[in-house]
Amino acid sequence: MQNIQTRHKALIQIISQETIFSQEELQEKLQAQGIKTTQATLSRDLKALRIVKVPGEGYRLPQPGTRYMASPAPVSVVSLEFSGQFGVMKTQPGFASAAAVLIDHHPSRPIMGTIAGDDTVLLVLRQGATQAQAMEILEKIIPDIKSHLIA
């Protein structure tokens, strides 16, 4: 059985590099990479990653400033803790990749990037960026994030 993180990374890669118009086509691309998935699982993955189908343009990753980014993130955050230029966000199992995609696709200067596991996201802050600046960005992406901050 394929790991959700592997599927999510593959989906993001395929959709960012190719124009895909159907779930069947997307399943074929995944299968070509050795990832077998059902249509139901694919639908759940697309929803979790906030990937949308734009008429005439195919599937698209969420873009900053769109209504897809403005609504609450499809993640269930358990905790967030900072140490120096790093942050560790714990989520419910299976939600870390979705959170990381939303953070990585936000035009954020304080947050340089993320690395996601199944239930953990490592946030890497830019040199000189403050934790307060990172929290400001995270609050825009995940509105209730402040309630999960460990001081």
C-alpha positions as CSV (number, residue, x, y, z in Angstrom):
1,M,0.0,0.0,0.0
2,Q,1.3,3.4,-0.9
3,N,2.1,6.0,1.7
4,I,-0.1,9.1,1.7
5,Q,3.0,11.4,1.7
6,T,4.3,9.6,-1.4
7,R,1.0,10.0,-3.2
8,H,0.7,13.7,-2.2
9,K,4.2,14.5,-3.4
10,A,3.6,12.7,-6.7
11,L,0.3,14.5,-7.2
12,I,1.8,17.9,-6.6
13,Q,4.7,17.1,-8.9
14,I,2.4,15.9,-11.7
15,I,0.0,18.8,-11.5
16,S,2.7,21.4,-11.3
17,Q,4.5,20.0,-14.4
18,E,1.6,18.8,-16.6
19,T,-1.9,19.8,-17.7
20,I,-4.2,17.1,-16.4
21,F,-7.9,17.2,-17.3
22,S,-9.3,14.0,-15.6
23,Q,-8.9,11.8,-12.6
24,E,-8.4,8.8,-14.9
25,E,-5.5,10.6,-16.6
26,L,-4.1,11.5,-13.2
27,Q,-4.4,7.8,-12.1
28,E,-2.5,6.7,-15.2
29,K,0.3,9.2,-14.4
30,L,0.5,8.0,-10.8
31,Q,0.5,4.3,-12.0
32,A,3.4,5.2,-14.4
33,Q,5.3,6.2,-11.2
34,G,4.4,2.9,-9.5
35,I,1.6,4.4,-7.4
36,K,-1.7,2.5,-7.6
37,T,-4.7,4.3,-6.1
38,T,-8.5,4.1,-6.3
39,Q,-10.6,6.9,-7.6
40,A,-12.0,7.4,-4.1
41,T,-8.6,7.8,-2.6
42,L,-7.5,10.1,-5.4
43,S,-10.6,12.3,-4.8
44,R,-9.7,12.5,-1.1
45,D,-6.1,13.4,-1.8
46,L,-7.1,16.1,-4.2
47,K,-9.5,17.6,-1.6
48,A,-6.9,17.4,1.1
49,L,-4.3,19.2,-1.0
50,R,-6.9,21.7,-2.1
51,I,-6.2,20.9,-5.8
52,V,-9.0,22.2,-7.9
53,K,-10.2,21.5,-11.4
54,V,-10.5,24.7,-13.5
55,P,-12.7,24.4,-16.6
56,G,-10.6,24.4,-19.7
57,E,-7.3,24.5,-17.7
58,G,-7.3,21.2,-15.8
59,Y,-6.2,20.6,-12.3
60,R,-4.4,23.4,-10.5
61,L,-2.6,23.7,-7.1
62,P,-4.0,26.2,-4.7
63,Q,-2.8,29.7,-5.4
64,P,-2.3,32.5,-2.8
65,G,-5.1,35.0,-2.8
66,T,-7.7,32.7,-4.1
67,R,-10.8,31.6,-2.3
68,Y,-9.3,28.2,-2.0
69,M,-6.5,29.6,0.1
70,A,-8.6,32.0,2.1
71,S,-10.8,29.3,3.7
72,P,-9.6,27.3,6.7
73,A,-6.8,24.8,5.9
74,P,-7.8,21.2,5.6
75,V,-5.5,20.2,8.4
76,S,-6.0,19.3,12.0
77,V,-3.1,20.8,13.9
78,V,-2.2,19.3,17.3
79,S,0.7,21.6,18.3
80,L,3.2,24.1,17.0
81,E,6.6,24.8,18.7
82,F,9.5,26.9,17.6
83,S,13.2,26.6,18.3
84,G,15.5,29.2,16.7
85,Q,14.9,29.2,13.0
86,F,12.8,26.0,13.0
87,G,9.2,25.2,13.9
88,V,7.7,21.8,14.4
89,M,4.0,21.5,13.6
90,K,2.2,18.3,14.7
91,T,-1.0,17.3,13.0
92,Q,-3.4,14.5,13.1
93,P,-2.1,11.5,11.0
94,G,-2.2,12.1,7.3
95,F,-2.6,15.9,7.4
96,A,1.0,17.1,7.4
97,S,1.5,17.0,3.6
98,A,-1.6,19.1,3.1
99,A,-0.4,21.7,5.6
100,A,3.0,21.8,4.1
101,V,1.6,22.3,0.6
102,L,-0.5,25.3,1.8
103,I,2.5,26.8,3.6
104,D,4.9,26.2,0.7
105,H,2.5,27.8,-1.8
106,H,2.0,30.9,0.2
107,P,4.1,33.9,-0.9
108,S,5.8,34.0,2.5
109,R,9.2,35.6,3.1
110,P,9.6,34.5,6.7
111,I,9.1,30.8,6.0
112,M,11.7,29.5,3.5
113,G,10.2,26.0,3.2
114,T,8.8,22.9,4.9
115,I,9.5,19.2,5.1
116,A,6.5,17.0,5.8
117,G,6.0,13.5,7.2
118,D,2.7,11.8,8.0
119,D,1.9,13.9,11.1
120,T,4.8,16.4,11.4
121,V,5.8,19.4,9.4
122,L,9.3,21.0,9.9
123,L,9.2,24.7,9.1
124,V,12.4,26.4,8.2
125,L,12.5,30.1,8.8
126,R,14.7,32.4,6.7
127,Q,17.8,33.9,8.3
128,G,16.7,36.9,10.3
129,A,13.0,36.0,10.2
130,T,11.3,36.0,13.6
131,Q,8.9,33.5,15.0
132,A,6.3,36.3,15.2
133,Q,6.6,36.9,11.5
134,A,6.2,33.2,10.8
135,M,3.1,33.1,13.1
136,E,1.6,36.0,11.2
137,I,1.8,34.0,8.0
138,L,0.6,30.8,9.5
139,E,-2.5,32.5,11.0
140,K,-3.5,33.5,7.4
141,I,-3.2,29.9,6.3
142,I,-4.5,28.1,9.4
143,P,-6.7,30.5,11.3
144,D,-6.7,28.7,14.7
145,I,-3.0,28.0,14.7
146,K,-2.3,30.4,17.6
147,S,-4.3,28.2,20.0
148,H,-1.9,25.3,19.3
149,L,1.3,27.2,19.9
150,I,3.5,25.8,22.7
151,A,5.4,28.7,24.3
